[in-house]
């Protein structure tokens, strides 16, 4: 399999495994969607790490495969391509990308689907599609501009240039930079901590933020208001408030 889902300590690791560069061909895209949806459904998965291995995250699409596709073929495929990445973005649980080596094109777009990105000091990220006479097609024009702002997104997309980990951190493309050997450990630690949190409240926070960014502030506030009130019907809210009153903050053990 080109993508695997491994679960331990409440954390599901979506592991890309298509040596040598984790090129994201059609089969890998479809498998990614399948496993993202499985991670969404599974109660034993409370947080997710997306990981490509010790040396490379994902160097982009399978260009040889794409070269064989004409306009008609891509019209039929483009939606499925986007849907495979959107399935990761819509996992209603905390998702962290553990980025080592190259995260280019579709690889960068996959990292953009996470809530948090931890990069190794060897990481190089970019959207080089323009150098092929294309634009990003798996969400890059939309997610990158929302993350780093339109000017920085246009810089990367118009030029196709790669940025090293330190520049990616400065522009907000990644959230932390650690030694390459520590990337997965740090990502798993972050995810495992959140896996112990209140699952429904975390889902509410993620959906409120993500959906709110796609709409006007009044609609966003309505989404927040409905989730906020709804959480008063959950066991986690009862556990959290009771623990706060009886033991002080930060000591609740959620179901």
C-alpha positions, 0 to 999 in steps of 0.5 A: 500500500502507498499509504498506511494508517497506524494507530497508537496512543489515540494517534493515527499516523497517515504514513506515505510509503511510495519510495523514493519520493512519495510521488502522489499518483492517482492510486496514492491520492485515492488511498489517502482519501480512503484512510483519511475517511477511516481516521475520521470514523474511528473512535480510537483515532483522536488525533492524526499525524501525516508523515512521509518518512525520515527523508522526504514528506512528498515531492509532488505529483507523479509527473510521468503519470500526469504527462499522459493525461489530456484535458478531458482526462484531467477534467474527470480527475481534478475533482477527485484530486482535490477531494482526496486532500480535502478529506484530510483537511476535513478530519474533525480531529487535530491533524499535524503534518510532520515534514521532512525533506521535500514537500513540493507541489502536492506534498506542500498542498498536503501539509497545508491540509493539517492544522499544524506543521512541524518541519525538520531543519532539512525541509524544503517547501514550495509550489513549483507547478508554474514551472510545468506550465500549471498552477497548484490543483489540489488546493494550493491556491486557496489554502496557501493564500489563507495561511500566509496571505495572498502576497506571500502565496503569489510569491511562491506560486508565481515563481515556483521557488522552494523555501527552506525551513527557516524561511517557511517558519518566518512566513508562517508556512510551518509552525515549528522547526526541529532537528530532522531526526526529531520531526515525527517524535515531536509531531506525535507528542503534539498529537498525543497530548491533544488526543487526551483532550475533549474530542467534541470540543476540539471538533467544535473548535476546528470546525468553527475556525475552518468554516468561519474563515470561509464566510463572513464574520456574522455567519462565523459567529453564528457557527461559534455560538451554536457549537458553544451552546451545544457543548453544554450537552456533552459529558466532556463539558461536565467533566471539565467544569467539575474538575476545574471547580474541584481540582483547579485548571488543567487536570481534567481527564476526558473520556 
